[in-house]
C-alpha cells in the first residue's frame, strides 16, 4: 500500500510540473510577458492549488455531498467552484503584487479569463479525484464490515461448539402434576414473561422458569433473538415487512406478528444472508 501511495504522489508531482511548463509556454506565447516574472507567477498559482484544494476536499467530505439529491449536489458544487476560484485568484494576485510589483500584476489582470479557465479545469480534476477517493474508501469500508460480520458469525459458531453449553433437543416443562416434554423442533417462538418464558408451539403454550439468555445460548442456530422479549424459529417465519418508517414487523406462519428491534434485525439479516 505504501508503494502504491508513493507511486501516486510521484505521478501527481510529474503531472503538476508538466502542467506548469505548458501553462508558462502557452501564456508567454500569447501575451509576450516577461518570462522570468511569468514563471514566478505560474509557480505561485500552482502551489496555491494545494492549500485551496485541501479546503475544498474538507468541505466536500464534511457536507456529505454524495448523499445530496442530484440537483442540490449540482448547485453545491457550483457554489463551491465560485468560492474555490475566488480564493485562488485573490491569493494569486496578492502574491503577484508582493513579489513582482504593481505594474506586472496589472498586466496579469488582463488575462483573468485565462486564469478562470485554468481554475475551472483544476477544480473539475480535483472534484473527480475526491469523488473517486470517497467511493474507493466507502468500498473498502463496506468490504471490511462484511469481513467483520462473517468473522463474528464464525466466532459465534465456534464459541458455541467449543463451550460446555448443551444444545437443547427438547424442553421439559412442569405443569401441576404433569411434565410435558416439548421437542425443540415444534417451537414456533419464545416470549419473555418476567422470570419465566412462554414457549409457543402448534399444540399449545407452556411456561418455563428460565431466562431468555439461557435459551438464546442453548437453542439451535436456527433460533434467533429478534427482540429482548422474543426468540423465533427461522423456519416459522412467513414474511418481514416495513412498519412505521425504520421499524420492521415479522409475521409468523401462524399469523402472529412481532416487532423487530434494530439489533435483532441486523442479526436476522445475517442469518438470512440479506
C-alpha positions in Angstrom: 0.0 0.0 0.0 2.9 2.4 0.8 4.5 1.7 -2.5 1.2 2.5 -4.3 0.9 5.8 -2.4 4.5 6.8 -3.3 3.9 6.0 -6.9 0.7 8.1 -6.9 2.5 11.0 -5.3 5.2 10.8 -7.9 2.7 10.7 -10.7 0.8 13.8 -9.3 4.1 15.6 -9.0 5.1 14.9 -12.6 1.7 16.0 -13.8 2.0 19.2 -11.8 5.4 20.0 -13.3 4.2 19.3 -16.8 1.1 21.5 -16.2 3.2 24.4 -15.0 5.5 24.2 -18.0 2.6 24.0 -20.5 0.9 26.9 -18.8 4.0 29.1 -18.9 4.7 28.4 -22.5 1.1 28.9 -23.6 0.6 32.2 -21.7 4.0 33.5 -22.8 3.4 32.8 -26.5 0.1 34.7 -26.4 1.0 37.6 -24.1 4.7 38.1 -24.5 5.0 38.9 -20.8 8.4 38.8 -19.1 9.3 35.1 -19.0 11.0 35.2 -15.6 8.2 37.0 -13.8 5.6 34.9 -15.6 7.3 31.7 -14.4 7.2 33.0 -10.8 3.5 33.8 -11.2 2.6 30.4 -12.5 4.6 28.6 -9.8 2.9 30.6 -7.1 -0.6 30.0 -8.5 0.1 26.2 -9.0 1.4 26.0 -5.4 -1.8 27.7 -4.2 -3.9 24.9 -5.6 -2.6 22.7 -2.8 -4.0 24.5 0.3 -7.1 25.7 -1.5 -7.7 22.1 -2.8 -7.3 20.8 0.7 -10.0 23.2 1.9 -12.3 22.1 -0.9 -11.7 18.4 0.0 -12.6 19.0 3.6 -15.8 20.9 2.6 -16.9 18.0 0.3 -16.3 15.4 3.0 -17.9 17.5 5.8 -21.0 18.4 3.9 -21.6 14.8 2.6 -22.2 16.0 -1.0 -22.5 12.3 -2.1 -25.7 11.9 -0.1 -27.4 15.0 -1.5 -30.1 14.9 -4.3 -28.7 15.4 -7.8 -29.9 19.0 -8.3 -28.8 20.1 -4.8 -25.5 18.4 -5.4 -25.0 20.3 -8.7 -25.8 23.6 -7.1 -23.5 22.9 -4.2 -20.6 22.0 -6.5 -21.2 25.2 -8.5 -21.2 27.4 -5.4 -18.1 25.6 -4.2 -16.4 26.4 -7.5 -17.1 30.1 -7.1 -15.5 30.1 -3.7 -12.6 28.0 -4.9 -11.7 30.2 -7.9 -12.3 33.4 -5.9 -9.9 32.4 -3.1 -7.3 31.1 -5.6 -7.4 34.2 -7.8 -7.3 36.7 -4.9 -4.4 34.9 -3.2 -2.6 34.7 -6.6 -2.9 38.4 -7.4 -1.9 39.2 -3.8 1.4 37.2 -4.0 2.0 38.7 -7.5 1.7 42.2 -6.1 4.1 41.4 -3.3 6.7 39.6 -5.3 6.5 41.0 -8.9 5.2 44.5 -8.3 2.1 46.5 -9.2 2.9 47.0 -12.9 3.3 43.4 -13.7 0.3 42.4 -11.6 -1.9 44.8 -13.6 -0.8 43.1 -16.8 -1.8 39.8 -15.3 -5.3 41.1 -14.5 -5.9 41.4 -18.3 -5.5 37.6 -18.7 -8.1 36.9 -15.9 -10.3 34.8 -18.2 -7.3 32.5 -18.9 -6.8 32.0 -15.2 -10.5 31.4 -14.6 -10.5 28.7 -17.3 -7.4 27.2 -15.7 -9.1 27.3 -12.3 -12.2 25.6 -13.7 -10.1 22.8 -15.2 -8.2 22.2 -12.0 -11.4 22.3 -9.9 -13.0 19.6 -12.1 -9.9 17.4 -11.8 -9.9 17.9 -8.1 -13.6 17.0 -7.7 -13.3 13.9 -9.8 -10.3 12.9 -7.7 -12.2 13.4 -4.5 -15.3 11.5 -5.7 -13.2 8.6 -6.7 -11.4 8.6 -3.4 -14.6 8.8 -1.4 -16.1 5.9 -3.5 -13.0 3.8 -3.0 -12.9 4.4 0.7 -16.5 3.5 1.1 -16.0 0.3 -0.9 -13.1 -0.6 1.3 -15.1 0.2 4.4 -18.0 -2.0 3.2 -15.7 -4.9 2.4 -14.1 -4.6 5.9 -17.6 -4.5 7.5 -18.6 -7.6 5.6 -15.5 -9.4 6.6 -16.0 -8.5 10.2 -19.6 -9.7 10.1 -18.6 -13.0 8.7 -15.8 -13.3 11.3 -18.3 -12.6 14.1 -20.7 -15.2 12.7 -17.9 -17.8 12.6 -16.7 -16.8 16.0 -20.2 -17.2 17.5 -20.5 -20.7 15.9 -17.1 -21.6 17.2 -17.8 -20.3 20.7 -21.0 -22.3 20.9 -19.3 -25.5 19.6 -16.3 -25.2 22.0 -18.1 -24.3 25.2 -19.9 -26.6 27.5 -23.3 -25.3 26.6 -25.6 -28.1 25.7 -27.7 -27.6 22.6 -31.3 -28.4 23.5 -33.3 -31.0 21.6 -36.3 -31.0 23.9 -37.5 -28.9 26.9 -39.2 -30.4 30.0 -42.0 -28.2 31.4 -43.8 -29.0 34.6 -47.5 -28.1 34.7 -49.2 -29.0 38.0 -48.6 -32.8 38.5 -47.7 -33.2 34.8 -44.4 -32.9 33.0 -44.6 -32.0 29.3 -41.7 -32.8 27.0 -41.6 -30.3 24.2 -39.4 -31.1 21.2 -37.4 -28.0 20.2 -38.4 -28.6 16.5 -42.0 -27.9 17.5 -41.3 -24.5 19.0 -42.5 -21.5 16.9 -41.3 -18.7 19.2 -40.5 -17.9 22.8 -41.6 -14.8 24.8 -40.2 -13.4 28.0 -42.6 -13.3 30.9 -40.9 -11.8 34.0 -38.6 -14.5 35.4 -40.3 -17.0 33.2 -40.5 -17.8 29.4 -43.6 -18.6 27.4 -42.9 -21.4 24.9 -45.3 -21.4 21.9 -45.9 -24.5 19.7 -48.7 -25.5 17.4 -50.1 -27.8 20.1 -50.1 -25.1 22.8 -48.4 -22.7 25.1 -46.0 -23.7 28.0 -44.5 -21.7 30.9 -40.9 -22.4 31.8 -39.0 -21.0 34.8 -35.8 -20.0 32.9 -34.2 -16.9 31.4 -34.2 -15.7 27.7 -30.4 -15.6 27.8 -30.3 -19.3 28.6 -32.5 -20.2 25.6 -30.6 -17.8 23.4 -27.4 -19.7 24.1 -28.9 -23.2 24.3 -31.3 -23.4 21.3 -30.0 -24.5 17.9 -28.6 -21.9 15.5 -31.9 -21.5 13.6 -33.4 -19.8 16.6 -32.6 -16.1 16.8 -33.4 -13.4 19.3 -35.1 -10.6 17.3 -36.1 -8.6 20.4 -35.2 -8.6 24.0 -38.6 -10.3 24.7 -38.7 -12.7 21.7 -36.8 -15.6 20.2 -38.2 -17.0 17.0 -37.6 -20.2 14.9 -36.4 -19.1 11.5 -38.4 -22.0 9.9 -41.6 -20.5 11.3 -41.2 -17.0 9.7 -43.7 -16.2 6.9 -42.5 -12.6 6.0 -40.7 -9.5 7.1 -42.1 -6.0 6.2 -41.5 -2.4 6.9 -43.5 -1.0 9.9 -43.7 2.8 10.7 -40.6 4.2 9.0 -37.5 2.4 10.1 -39.1 -0.4 12.1 -39.6 -3.9 10.9 -42.5 -6.3 11.5 -42.1 -10.1 11.4 -45.1 -12.3 10.6 -45.0 -16.0 11.6 -46.7 -18.8 9.7 -49.4 -18.9 12.4 -50.3 -15.3 11.7 -48.7 -13.9 14.9 -46.8 -10.6 14.4 -43.8 -9.4 16.3 -41.9 -6.0 16.0 -38.2 -6.5 15.5 -35.6 -4.4 17.3 -32.8 -2.7 15.3 -30.2 -5.2 16.8 -32.5 -8.1 16.1 -33.0 -7.0 12.5 -29.2 -6.9 11.9 -28.8 -10.4 13.3 -31.8 -11.6 11.2 -30.3 -10.2 8.0 -27.0 -12.0 8.8 -28.8 -15.3 9.3 -30.9 -14.9 6.2 -27.9 -13.6 4.1 -29.8 -10.4 3.2 
